[in-house]
Amino acid sequence: MARVVTEADLKSLAEFHDEHGHAVSFYFRPGDGSERDGALMNLRVRNLISNHFLCGEKSHGLLRDLDAILELSEAKTEQPGQVKVVFACHDQGIWCEFTVPSSARIVRLEAGKKFDVSPLLRLLHPGNGLAANIA
């Protein structure tokens, strides 16, 4: 369930480290709310997963996170103008889901040793340069 982003959340997410590179950062806002537009954005999420994450051998935990993210992206939303943000690392028991008001249209999915919090900072504080200070 989505919750409000706190300063403590930002700090712990920015400091998180997973040696195996399974820290998943996901940002998603489906667009104008039309069924066609939503389907196109879901296709983009599917393509990101298949093109960038399903090559070679992957951990069971990473695959579970990607499956949950795909399910989340395909769920109907009653919150237009909201960006879904997820930080996940199944192997370390992390699943942080946030909903952030924004008109930004975005689909971003990355995995690495650290969570990518800079887009979240830009969504929370557009134009103040805060992202450069933490990222």
Buried (B, 14 or more C-beta within 10 A) or exposed (E): EBEEBEEEBBEBBBEBEBEEEBBBBBBBBBBEEEEEEBEEBBEBBEEBBEEEBEEEEEEEBBBEBBEBBBEBBBEEBEEEEBBBBBBBBBBEEBEBBBBBEBEBEBBBBBBEEBBBBBBBBBBBEEEEEBBEEBB
